[in-house]
Amino acid sequence: MAMIDGFSHIVLHVTNLDRSEKFYRDVFGLDVIGRDLVTDEGPNSLLAMNTRQRVLLVEAPEVVAIRPNSSSIHHAWLLTIDEFARAKERLAKAGFDISDSRAQFRATGENSLDVFDPDGHRFQIQAYGPEATAIVNEHVGPIACGHMDDFPVGTVKPYVKGKFFLVRLDDGFLAVSRWCTHMNGLLSWKKEHWHFYCPMHGAMFNRKGESLPCSRHCPTLRLHPLSIGADGRITVDPDTAIERDGYHPDQAVPAHAGASSRYAEPQTA
């Protein structure tokens, strides 16, 4: 099967070509190339993006901007952070609502707002800042998790303070960061399906922190240093993050007194 790696143009039906051409020129900043340059059933206007793609507006008696069982048909512009800031300022001055109605569903560093054209076509304007992939640190200090015997093999326990999961494998213990490596969404543990899940963009990981083949590919989840005291009690340092390329058994801390993390190079945010 051939893979699509780009597109040349997008076609949108509009009910008033003059009105829509003005909108896409003045609001989105597209350049008007000309009228009726494309053979189509209705009058049309061809506009250019600065990325060599084109937007073709075709006048039609009726426009369907909402597909069945959804709130809209979704289009998007992906900008840099600086471009997003300028676009947001310009749209606000033009009287557009620049609030993000889905802000509670955004990952850290994900900026987004919606603009609707005169016919109701929805355009999501997005930009991703460096916070999206930065190491997040609450600076909470070491977390006492309890005695190792309280966590049988198969245990996955989330910790709100420090944002990590304590995982007990056959190989030993892992302290797995709850921050998704795709875009710093907070992971949840889906016990029924034995995987971590990011509600922001659907990324999934196994208990070792490896990206599942059935989801988008993401770097392996970060770990935090873990130690087991002479009394068998577990302590995790969530202020230090350890990045890794995958899982190997040496990353797990054996379930015996005095064991501790003994791998990789930690990073402190």
C-alpha positions as CSV (number, residue, x, y, z in Angstrom):
1,M,0.0,0.0,0.0
2,A,1.4,3.4,-1.0
3,M,1.9,5.8,1.9
4,I,0.7,9.4,1.6
5,D,3.3,11.9,2.7
6,G,1.7,15.1,1.7
7,F,-1.0,16.9,-0.3
8,S,-1.2,19.5,-3.0
9,H,-4.5,21.2,-2.2
10,I,-7.7,21.0,-0.2
11,V,-11.1,21.7,-1.7
12,L,-13.8,23.4,0.3
13,H,-17.4,24.1,-0.7
14,V,-18.6,27.6,0.1
15,T,-22.0,29.3,-0.4
16,N,-20.6,32.8,-1.2
17,L,-17.3,32.8,-3.1
18,D,-16.7,36.6,-2.7
19,R,-17.2,36.4,1.1
20,S,-15.1,33.3,1.6
21,E,-12.3,34.5,-0.6
22,K,-12.1,37.6,1.5
23,F,-12.1,35.6,4.7
24,Y,-9.3,33.2,3.7
25,R,-7.3,36.2,2.4
26,D,-7.8,38.6,5.3
27,V,-8.1,36.2,8.2
28,F,-5.8,33.3,7.3
29,G,-3.5,35.4,5.2
30,L,-3.6,33.2,2.1
31,D,-2.7,34.7,-1.3
32,V,-5.3,34.7,-4.0
33,I,-3.9,33.2,-7.2
34,G,-7.0,33.6,-9.3
35,R,-10.6,32.7,-10.2
36,D,-11.9,29.8,-12.2
37,L,-8.4,28.3,-12.8
38,V,-9.7,24.8,-12.1
39,T,-12.4,23.0,-14.0
40,D,-15.3,22.4,-11.6
41,E,-19.0,22.5,-11.5
42,G,-19.1,25.9,-9.8
43,P,-17.2,29.1,-9.7
44,N,-14.0,28.7,-7.8
45,S,-11.1,30.6,-6.3
46,L,-7.6,29.2,-5.8
47,L,-5.5,30.5,-2.9
48,A,-1.9,29.7,-1.9
49,M,-0.4,28.8,1.5
50,N,3.3,29.6,2.1
51,T,4.0,25.9,2.2
52,R,3.3,25.4,-1.5
53,Q,-0.1,23.8,-0.8
54,R,-3.3,25.3,-2.2
55,V,-6.9,25.9,-0.9
56,L,-9.6,25.7,-3.6
57,L,-12.9,27.3,-2.7
58,V,-15.8,26.1,-4.9
59,E,-19.1,27.8,-4.7
60,A,-22.0,25.5,-4.2
61,P,-25.7,26.0,-3.3
62,E,-25.3,24.0,0.0
63,V,-22.4,23.3,2.3
64,V,-22.1,20.4,4.8
65,A,-19.6,21.5,7.5
66,I,-20.6,18.9,10.0
67,R,-20.3,15.2,9.4
68,P,-22.8,12.8,11.0
69,N,-22.2,12.0,14.8
70,S,-19.6,14.8,15.2
71,S,-19.4,18.5,16.0
72,S,-17.6,19.5,12.9
73,I,-15.4,18.6,10.0
74,H,-11.9,19.2,11.3
75,H,-9.1,21.1,9.5
76,A,-6.0,22.5,11.1
77,W,-3.1,24.9,10.7
78,L,0.1,23.9,12.5
79,L,2.2,26.9,13.4
80,T,5.4,27.7,15.3
81,I,5.0,29.2,18.8
82,D,5.9,32.7,17.5
83,E,3.5,32.4,14.6
84,F,0.7,31.2,17.0
85,A,1.2,34.2,19.2
86,R,1.0,36.6,16.3
87,A,-2.0,34.8,14.9
88,K,-3.8,34.9,18.3
89,E,-3.1,38.6,18.7
90,R,-4.4,39.4,15.1
91,L,-7.5,37.2,15.5
92,A,-8.3,38.9,18.9
93,K,-8.1,42.3,17.3
94,A,-10.4,41.1,14.5
95,G,-13.0,40.1,17.1
96,F,-12.6,36.3,17.0
97,D,-13.0,34.2,20.1
98,I,-9.4,33.1,20.9
99,S,-10.2,31.0,24.0
100,D,-9.7,27.2,23.9
101,S,-12.9,25.4,24.6
102,R,-11.1,22.2,25.2
103,A,-8.2,23.5,27.3
104,Q,-8.7,20.8,29.9
105,F,-7.9,18.2,27.3
106,R,-4.7,19.7,26.2
107,A,-1.3,18.3,27.0
108,T,1.4,20.6,28.5
109,G,2.8,22.9,25.8
110,E,-0.1,22.3,23.4
111,N,-1.6,25.5,22.2
112,S,-4.9,25.5,20.3
113,L,-7.8,27.6,19.3
114,D,-10.7,27.2,16.8
115,V,-11.7,29.6,14.0
116,F,-14.9,29.0,11.9
117,D,-15.2,30.3,8.3
118,P,-18.4,31.9,7.1
119,D,-19.9,28.5,6.2
120,G,-19.0,26.8,9.5
121,H,-15.8,25.0,8.4
122,R,-13.8,24.5,11.5
123,F,-10.1,25.3,11.5
124,Q,-8.0,24.3,14.5
125,I,-4.9,26.6,14.9
126,Q,-2.2,24.7,16.8
127,A,1.4,25.1,18.0
128,Y,3.5,23.0,20.3
129,G,5.9,24.6,22.7
130,P,9.1,23.1,24.2
131,E,7.1,22.3,27.4
132,A,5.4,19.6,25.4
133,T,8.5,17.3,25.6
134,A,10.4,18.8,28.6
135,I,10.9,16.9,31.7
136,V,8.3,18.0,34.3
137,N,9.3,18.2,37.9
138,E,7.2,19.1,40.9
139,H,10.3,19.3,43.3
140,V,8.5,17.3,46.0
141,G,11.5,15.4,47.3
142,P,11.8,11.6,48.0
143,I,8.5,9.7,48.2
144,A,8.1,6.9,50.7
145,C,5.9,4.2,49.1
146,G,5.7,1.5,51.7
147,H,7.1,-1.9,52.3
148,M,8.1,-4.0,49.2
149,D,6.0,-7.0,50.5
150,D,2.9,-4.8,50.1
151,F,3.3,-4.9,46.3
152,P,3.0,-8.4,44.7
153,V,4.1,-9.0,41.2
154,G,1.6,-7.4,38.8
155,T,1.0,-4.4,41.0
156,V,0.7,-0.9,39.4
157,K,0.1,1.8,41.9
158,P,-0.3,5.5,40.8
159,Y,1.1,8.3,43.0
160,V,-0.4,11.7,42.6
161,K,2.4,13.5,44.4
162,G,5.5,13.1,42.2
163,K,3.4,11.9,39.3
164,F,4.7,8.3,38.9
165,F,3.5,4.7,38.9
166,L,5.2,2.1,41.2
167,V,5.3,-1.1,39.1
168,R,6.2,-4.6,40.3
169,L,7.4,-6.9,37.6
170,D,8.9,-10.4,37.8
171,D,12.3,-8.6,37.4
172,G,11.6,-6.2,40.3
173,F,10.4,-2.7,40.8
174,L,10.1,0.3,38.4
175,A,9.1,3.9,39.2
176,V,7.6,4.9,35.9
177,S,6.9,8.6,35.2
178,R,3.2,9.4,34.5
179,W,4.2,12.1,32.0
180,C,3.6,10.8,28.4
181,T,6.6,11.1,26.2
182,H,4.6,12.1,23.2
183,M,3.4,15.5,24.6
184,N,3.4,15.5,28.4
185,G,-0.2,14.4,28.9
186,L,-0.8,12.6,32.2
187,L,-1.1,8.9,31.8
188,S,-3.7,6.7,33.5
189,W,-3.5,3.0,34.2
190,K,-6.1,0.8,32.4
191,K,-6.1,-2.2,34.7
192,E,-8.6,-4.2,32.5
193,H,-6.2,-3.9,29.5
194,W,-2.9,-3.9,31.3
195,H,-1.5,-0.8,29.8
196,F,-0.9,2.9,30.4
197,Y,-3.1,5.3,28.4
198,C,-2.7,9.0,27.5
199,P,-6.2,10.6,27.1
200,M,-4.6,13.6,25.2
201,H,-3.7,11.8,21.9
202,G,-4.3,8.1,22.6
203,A,-0.7,6.9,23.2
204,M,-0.5,3.5,25.0
205,F,2.4,1.8,26.9
206,N,3.0,-1.5,28.6
207,R,3.9,-1.9,32.2
208,K,7.6,-1.6,31.3
209,G,6.9,1.8,29.8
210,E,7.4,0.7,26.2
211,S,5.1,2.1,23.5
212,L,2.6,-0.4,22.3
213,P,2.6,-1.3,18.6
214,C,-1.2,-0.7,18.3
215,S,-0.8,3.0,19.3
216,R,1.3,6.0,18.0
217,H,5.0,5.3,18.5
218,C,6.5,7.3,21.4
219,P,9.8,7.1,23.3
220,T,9.9,4.7,26.2
221,L,8.5,6.3,29.4
222,R,11.0,7.8,31.8
223,L,11.9,6.2,35.1
224,H,12.7,7.7,38.5
225,P,15.5,6.3,40.8
226,L,14.1,3.8,43.3
227,S,15.7,2.3,46.4
228,I,14.8,-0.3,48.9
229,G,16.1,0.3,52.4
230,A,17.5,-2.3,54.8
231,D,14.0,-2.5,56.4
232,G,12.4,-3.3,53.0
233,R,10.8,0.1,52.5
234,I,10.7,1.6,49.1
235,T,11.7,5.2,48.3
236,V,11.3,7.0,44.9
237,D,13.0,10.2,43.8
238,P,10.5,11.8,41.4
239,D,12.7,14.9,41.1
240,T,15.2,13.0,38.9
241,A,14.2,11.5,35.6
242,I,16.0,8.8,33.6
243,E,15.4,8.6,29.9
244,R,15.9,5.3,28.1
245,D,15.7,3.7,24.6
246,G,13.7,0.7,25.8
247,Y,13.4,-1.8,28.6
248,H,16.0,-4.3,29.8
249,P,15.9,-6.2,33.1
250,D,18.7,-4.3,34.7
251,Q,16.4,-1.3,34.9
252,A,14.3,-3.1,37.5
253,V,15.3,-2.9,41.1
254,P,15.3,-6.4,42.6
255,A,12.8,-7.0,45.4
256,H,15.3,-7.4,48.3
257,A,16.5,-5.1,51.0
258,G,19.3,-2.7,50.1
259,A,18.7,-2.8,46.3
260,S,18.6,0.4,44.3
261,S,18.5,1.8,40.8
262,R,21.9,1.1,39.1
263,Y,21.5,2.3,35.5
264,A,21.5,5.2,33.0
265,E,22.2,8.9,33.4
266,P,19.6,10.8,35.4
267,Q,18.4,14.3,34.5
268,T,17.0,16.7,37.0
269,A,14.5,19.2,35.7
